[in-house]
Amino acid sequence: MRIDTRQSSVMTLDDHRRAANQNVQSVFSEVLANFGREGYASAEPVSADTPLDSQIQQSWTNWYQVEQLGRYRDQEDAASIGQTYAGVMSKAYDEGGYATPKAFLRGLPPEELETVQTIHGLADPIQVDSLSEEGALNLLVPPAAQVDLNRDGITQSGIANGIRFPDSTTSPEVTQAWEEATAGMSWGERAIYELRMKLPVLTANFIVDGEGQITGQREPGDPDWVNPMTDAEYSYVDETKRWINYLDYFKNQIDPDQYAKDRSFFESLQQKLIEHGAP
């Protein structure tokens, strides 16, 4: 894996989170590959000298320690819950749960299923029979390593649909350009730009009438749902150009500081995409 040569004493929580995310994505991509599943396109090779079951535990431990300062900071009995979930993943690996996630989840005792619910922040108890294959599989991997199994642009966890960018289908070139362009941003700032990068998936599924008026929207799972970002002709560079043109067109209606900030970001991202040879 790529080693971050910066001293840990000067790394921010977000720096640690990014490194832990990348590590857990790479490890669980290898896990999924062992069961005939696709993981992250941007995943890096993992060590062949360390047993994969040990890497599962270590990557989870590292990721969870960081997130106990973030998403799980108010969670009671966080250490115990983390250990229980680690056991669930080990069992899934040993018993083929990543090949047959729904059958595996059905076999979990209630207390372990409740832990899975807690780790993934699900509002309601898990009803296994209501899950899709993707929704079930993603309950058996850490939240940061969840995959878009059916490549529809939506990452499903349980019955919840989420949007993330980059996601598991995003190429290494685009992912690297994104990481460089968003370095130093807060989680909130980055989340706004993530949503903007995934807007083509949402807008492509608007239903419009003959006069161009929106009359409805397709939902994930609908047979006519489309994901334009999987098209071989889709260009991230062109998408940044569209955002720059949009900002310029509405310049007089946007706060000057926000305009300058957004335009600078998309210019930077565009340049980095080109540097990394991304489409």
N, C-alpha and C positions, 0 to 999 in steps of 0.2 A: 504493500500500500504506500501511498504518498505520505511522507513524514513531514509534519509541520515543524520547521526548525526554530520557530519563535519560542522564547522562554515562556513557560506556562504562567510565570508570575505576572506577565504583562498581557496575557490573553484575557479577553472579556468573557462573560458568560455566553454571549452569542458566538464567540469564536469556538468555545468548547462545544456548544450545541451543534454547530455546523460540522465540526470534526466527528462528533459522536454520531450524527445523522448519516454522514458519509460512510462511516465504518459499519454501522448496523445495516445500511442498505447493501453494502458489498457482501457482508456475511450472509444475510438472508437471501440475497440473490443466488448465492452458491447453494444454499439450502433448497430453494425452490427449483433450481436447475437439476438437482439430484432427484427431484420428483417429477421431472418433465414439465416444469412451469417456467414462465419467463419472469425474471426479476427486473432490476433496473438496467436500462440500456447504458447508463453512465457508471455502473458498478465497476470497481477495480478488482483485480485478482486478489484472492486471499491466500494466506500461507498454506502450502501443501505439507508443511512439517508439523502443524498442530491439528489434532483431530477436530473435525467440524463441530462435534457436539461441545467440545471445550470452547471453541470460538463463539458458539451461540451464547453460552453462559457469560463469557467475558464481554462480548459486545453489548449484551443486554445490561449487564452490571454497569458498564461505563455509561451507557445511554441513560439508564434510569437514575444514576447518581446525579447527572446533570439536570435531569428533569424534576428531581425532587426539589430543586431550587426554582423550578419554573412551573409547569402545568400541574405537578403533584404537591406543590408546597403546602397546601392546606389539607392534604389527604391524611386522615387518621390511620395509624398503623401502616404507614407507607412502606416501611422495610419489610414487614410481614407479607403485605400484598405483593410486593415485588418478588419476593422469594417464591410465593405460590405460583405466580405467573411464569417465572423461570421454569418451575417444575412442569407446568402445562406445556411449554414449548419443548422441553426435553422429551416429554412423553409423546408429543406429536411427531417429533423427529424419529424416535425409536419405533413408534407404532404405525408410521405411514399416514399420520394425520394430514400432512401437507398434500397428499395425493387424494384423500377422501375427507375433506374438512367437515362436511356436514355430518357424516357418520361418526367422525371422531368427537365432535362437539356433543352429539347425542349421548355419548358414553361418559361424558364428564359428570362427576357428582355436583350437586347444586352449589356447594361452596366454591368450587373451582370455576363454575360457570359465572357465578357472581363476581369473582375476581376478574375474569375476562371482561365482564361488563364494566367494571370499575376502571380498569386500565385503559379501555377505549372510550371512556366517558359517555357511555350509552345511557340515555334517560330511562329506558324501560328494560325489564328483564328480557333476556335473549330467548326468542322463540325460534328454535333451529329450523323448523319446517317452513318458516316464512323467509328464510335467507336464500339469496342467490349463491352460486358457487363462489363468486368474487367476494361477496359480503361475508361468507363463512371463512374463506381462506384468510382474509385480512384480519380476522380476529385472532389468528394464530401467529401473527408477526407483530413486532413493535410498531406503534403508530407511524413512526418516521419511515418505515420500510414497506408500507402498504402499496399494493400494485394495482394498476389499471388493467385487470386481466383481460377484459373484452375490448380494450382499446377504444372506448367510447368517449374518452376525455374526462370521465367522472371516476373518482376513486371511491368505491363503496366499502363501508365498514359496518357490519351488521346490516341494518336496513337504512342506514344514513348515507346520503350521497354527499361527497365532498369534492371541492375543486382545489387542486394544488398545481403549482408550477415552480420548478420543473416537476414532472411526474415520472412514473417508471418508464414511460415510452419516449421521453425526451432524450435526444442524442447527446453523447459526451461533449460534442463541440458546442452545442447550445447551452448545455448545463454549465460548462466551464465559463463561457462568456457571461452567463447570468451571475454566477458566483462572484466573478470579478466586478461586474457592474454594480452589484448590490452590497459589496463589502463595506462594512462599517455602518450599514443602515440598521435602524431599530426593527424589531419584529413587525411593528405596526406599519412602518413605511414600506417594508418589503411586501407585506400582505396586500397593500393597495395595488402595487405594481403587478403582483402575481395575478390578481383578479383581472387586471387590464389585459394581461397576456392571454388569459383564457376566455376573454369575451367572444372571440370568434366562434367558440363552441356553442355558447349560449345564443348569440344572435343568429347563427345558422339554423337554429331550431325554432325561430319565430315563424308563425304562420301568417302570411300576409294576403290581403285580397287584391283584386285587380287594380285598385287605386293606391296600393302600397301601404295600406293601413294594417297594423298588427291586429289580428283577430284571435290569436291563441298561441300556444307554445307546445311543442312536443315535449314529452317527459322521458328521462332516461329509462330505457327498457322498451319504449315504443318501437315498433318495427321500422318506422321511417326516421328514427333518430339518426343524425349524421354528425360526424366529427371531422371537420375540414382539416384539422391539424395532422391527420394521418395521410392526407393526399400527398402523393409524390411530388406534386408541384407547389406544395405549400412553402412559403418563404417567410422566415422570421425577420429577415432583413427588410422585406417589403412591409411587414407588419409594423416595424419601428418607423418606417417612412410614413405609413398611414397615420400613426399617432403624432408624428411631428407636423404633418399637414393639418391634422385636426386641431392641434394646439395653435398653429399659426392662424387658422381660419377664425377661431374663437378667441384670439388673443385679447381683444378689447373687452371680452366678457369674463375673463379669468383674472384673479388676483395676480398682479405683476410678479410677486415673489414666487407664487405657486407655478405660474407659467414658466419662469426661468428655471425653477427646480425640475419640473417635469420634462421640459425640452432638453435640458442638460442630461438628464438620465437617459432618455431615449436616444440621444446622439451618442452617448457613451456606450450604451448597449449595442447600438448599430455597429459602431466601430469595432467593438470586441467580437461581435458575431463574424464580421468580415475577417478579422485577424485570425480567428480560429477555424475559418473555412466553413462556417455554418451556412446553410441555405438562406 
